[in-house]
């Protein structure tokens, strides 16, 4: 089992990564012994892993469960209220702890409930999708969606711990697994060209879900995320680089009401569009777009040729992106693969040209 320590100003915490570690009573006893627990999961993950988790928890402890619907369209105020109502029914105090068992939606939603209940209670993230394992579960970002855009209601709330059991990926549908690979690609694109090269070489192994390749991809990604979060916990600077491709992606998701593309698929499209934007602005040679396009295709992810909503509609959503400052767009672009930066000199005409090109 690999243990990565995430160090932030508000809290340091461990990320445990391995095979079969969900069913580890000693680990769970160390983390939650004597705590009042609420396990939040969804109707897809709970039948697969809730029983395993419950059996691993300390005997005699108090824990309750809440099973929510599955899907990004349910990351809403109503579902956040369901978690809050359950905590109220439990008479949960500030010593209570939520265990988020599921993908990024469950992690975000349960995390926001933990952040807001009595101004903050502990949460342990147990991500069961690749995307959540390499991105959403680490770093303390919690949120729910607003009708005006994705993740507009949220808080920074670092977890008590993260437990990543890569065996849970065995039951992950192929499309969900591939969507997670988009966030893995992102780490190579923004800060580690050697990792990007490795991903190109390991495409077949990753498609075959070879355990050694998956484990290496997860460990490298979590280490990269931990380094960025340690340097910039509240996204005042460097952490914004983790949003490479996400300005386009969030606009695509919002415009399609979260029904057409999975988050990782939208990120894949967004990364290619962001690379294209950099090329169009004369900031790179075009190699990044070409290699991103090839790697996404090799891993079964969509590309910029995908059918998208009208450019005007996407631009309207991008105007409300959280990274914007003073009414000015802030896009994450690439100087080259492995070197990302924040760029602000972007117009609606630039975006329209990329989206219609």
N, C-alpha and C positions, 0 to 999 in steps of 0.2 A: 504494500500500500504506500503510495506517494502522499506526502503531506506538504502542502504549500502554504506558507504563512502570508496572509494579506495584512499589510500594515497601513493603517490610516490614522488620521488625527483623532477621530472619534472612537475607533475601536480596532484592535488587532484580532484576527480570527483565523482558524485553520480551514483549509480546503482539503478534504480527504478524497483521494482518487484511487480507484482500484476495481477489481473484479469481485463481485459477490459480497461487497462490504455493507450492503443494505441490511443483511442478516448478520449483524455483528453485535451481540448483546453487550459485550464489554465496552464498545465504542458508545453505544447509546446510554449505557449506565453512567459513563463519564460525563456525558453532555446534559442529560435531563433527569437524573435521579432525584426524586422528590418533587419534581415540578408538575404543575397542573398543565396539561397539554391539550391543544386542539389540533387535530390533523385535518388539513384542508387538501382535498384532492378533487379529481373530476371523474365523470362517469365512465371514461375510457381507462384511466390509469388505476383507479381504485380496485376493480376486479382482478387486476394483474398483480398488484404489489402491496395493497393495504394490509392484507393478512400477514404477509411476510414482515412488514414493518411492525405491526402490532405485537407479533410474537417475539420480536427482538427487543421491545421496550422493557424496562425494569418491571418485574412482577410486583403486583400490588399497587402500582402507580395509577393515578387518575388520568384518563385520557378520553376525549370525545372526538367525534368525527363529523365532518361536513362535506358532502359530496355535491359539487357544482356541475353545471353543464359544461361541455367542452367546446372551445372555439373562441377566437379573438373577438367575435361579436358579443360575447358575454363578459368581456372585461369592462364592466359598467358600474355605475353608481348603485344600481339595484343589487348586483351580486356582492359588491363591497358591503352594502348594508346587511346582506344575509350573514356575512362573516361577523360583522359587528353585533348583530342581533344574537348570534350564537354565543359570542363572548359575554354578552350581557346575561343571557340565560344561564351560562355557567357561573355567573358572578365572578368572572375572571379578574384578578387583581394584577398589579404591576409585576408580580413574580410569575405570571403565566407565560407560556411559550407556545407559539404556533409552529407546526411542522408543515411546510409546503411540499406536498408530494405530487409532482406533475411537471408540466412543461413551463414555458415562459409566461403564459397567461396566468396560471395558478401562482407562480412565483411572484409576479408583479402584483396581482390582486391581493394575495395573502400578505405580501410584504407591506403594501399600503395600509391594510387593516392593522398590521402590527405596529406600523409607524404612527398611526393615528389613535389607537386605543390607549387611553390614559397617557397620551403624549409619548408613547413608545414602550412596547414590550418586546421580548426576544422572539426571533424567528430563526428556525433552522431550515435552510433550503436543501431539498432533496430532488434535484432536477432529473427527469427521466427521459428527456429528449436531448439530442446532440446540441441543438441550438441553445437550450437552457444551460447545458453543462459548460459550454465554452464561453457563454456570454451573459445571459440574463441573471443567472444565479449569483454571480460574483460582482461585487462593486457597490451594492447597496441602492441601486436605482429601483424604485417601486412606483407604480402608476396604474391608473385606470384611464380609459378613453373618454373623451367628450365628443359630442356630436360634431363639433367644429374641427376635431383633429385627434390624432393618436397621442396618448400619454400626456395629455395636457393637465391632468390632475395627478399629483404625485409628490413624493418626498424622497430625500436621501436617507436611507435607514439600513446600516450595515447589519448583516446577519450575525447570529451567535456562532454559526459554523455552516459549512457547506459539505454535503456528503454526495460524491459523484460515483455512482456504481455503474460502470460501463456495461455491465451485463444487462441493464434495463434496455439498452439499445437493440438487443436481440428481438424484442417484440415491436420495435418501432417500424411503422410502415415505410416503405422505400421512399415515398415522396417526402415524408417528414424527415427522414435521415438525410436525404440530399439537401433539403432546405437548411439543415444545420451546417452542412459543409460550406455554405456561403459565408457564414460568420468565421469559420476556420480560415477560409481564403483571405478574408479581410485582414487578419493579423499579419499574414505574409505581405499583403499589398501595402499596408501602411507603415510597417516598421522592420521587416525581416525578409530580405530578398532570398536568403538561403532557405528559409522555411517555404517560401513560395516555390523555389526550385524543387524542394523535396516533395511538395504537394503535386507538382507536375510529374515527378518521377513515380510517385506512389498512387496515382489516380486509379489504376487497376486494383491495387490492394485495398484502397478505401472503398471502391465500389463493391468489392467482395466482402467488405466488413471484416477483414482480418483483425483479430483482437490486438495484435502488437501495433499495427498501424493506427488503429483508432486510439489506443492508449497514448501513443506518442503525440498524435494530433491534439488530443485533449490536454495533455500535460503542457505542451508547448503553448497552446492557446491560453490556458489559465495562467501560466507564468507571465505571458505578455500582458494579459489583462491586469494581473496583480501589480506589475511594475507601473503601469499607467495610473491605476487607481491610487497607489501609494504616493505618486508624484502630484496628483491633482484629484483629490477625492470629490470635490463639488463641481467639477467641470468648468473651471475658470480659465483653462488654457489647454494643456496637452491632451486632456481626456476627450475633448471634442473630436480629436482625430479618430476615435473609435466609432464615430458616426459616418465614416466614409461610406457613401452610397445611400445613407439613410434619409437624406432630405428628399431625394427622388422616391425612395421606397415608401416612406410614410405618406407622401402625396398619392402615390399609386394605390396604396392600401385604403386610404380614406375615400378616394374617389370611387373605388370599386366596392365600398362598404365591407371590406375584409372578406369578401366572398369568392374572389377570383384567384388571388395569389396568396400562398403562405408567406409569412414574414421573410423567411430566408430567400424565397424565390424573388420577392420584391427587392431584397437587398442585392441579389445577384444582378438583376436588371439595373438597379441604381448604381452599383459600382461601375458597370460598363458605361453607363451614361455619364457618370462623373469623370471617368477617364477620357471619354470623348469630349467632354466640356473643356478639360485641360488642354487637349490637343487643339481644339477649335480656337482657344485663347492664345495658342502659341507657347504654352508653358511646358509641353513635353513633345516627344517625337512621334507619338502614336503607338509605340511598342507596348505600353501598358494596356491600352484598350485591346490590342490584338491578342496578347497573352491571357488577359482576363477572359476574353471571349472564348478562347480555345479551352482554358481550364474549366470554366463553367460548363461548357458543352461536354467536355470529357467526364464531368461528374454529374451529368444529367440535369443541369440547371438551365433555366431559360436565359435568353440573351436580349440585347437591346432591340432585336427585330420583332419582339413580341408585340402583340396588339395592345395598345395602351389607350387610356382615356384621352380626350382632346387636350392638346397642349395648354390651352387657356385655362381649362379646369384644373390641371395639375399645377400650373403656376399660381393660381389663386390659393390653393392649399399650401404651397411652399412659402407663401408670404406669411403664414402663421407658424412657420417652423421655429422650434424653441431656440435654435442656435442664432437666429437673427438678432441683431442689435441695432437700435436706432433706425428701424425701418430698412436696414441694409442686409442683404443676403450674406450668409457666411457658409461657404461650401468647403468641404474637405476635398482637396485635389492632390494629384501626385506629381512630384518632380520626375520621379522614376519609380519603378516598383521597389518598395521598401522605404520610400521617403515621401511621407504625406505632409501637407501643410494646410493652413486655413487661408482661404482667398475670399476677398470681399468685393472686388471690383467686377461685379456680374450684373447684367441687366436682364430685363424680361426678354429682350430681343435675343440675347445669348441663349437663354433657356429655350425659347421657342425654336431656335435654329437646331439645337441639340435634339429636341423632342420630335421634330419633324424631319430631321435629316436621314 
